[in-house]
């Protein structure tokens, strides 16, 4: 398995996508169960996941790391 320059954006896009999915899940659970902390954490994860996804798709290194795999 080689580490080419094209693999970092895919890894970052996947990580951001996982955070977005988890954020949406927590938002839905928090809304249905009327638990404010789940709603807040879900919103934060959704925003952070979107930022990671956008930056990862642009090919930027985040936190000093080029690869997250």
C-alpha positions, 0 to 999 in steps of 0.5 A: 500500500503506497501513500500517494498525494491523492489519498489524503483528501479521501481520508479527510473527506471520510473523517469529516463525513463520519463526524457529520453523520454522528452529528446528524444522529445526535441532533435527531436523538436530541430533538426526539428525546428533548435532551439539550446537551445532545442537540448542542454536541450534535450541532458542534460535531456537524459544524466541525465535520463540515469544516474537516470535510471541506478542508480535506477535499481541498487537500489541506493538511490539518493539525500538522498532519497530511494523512489521517490513516 
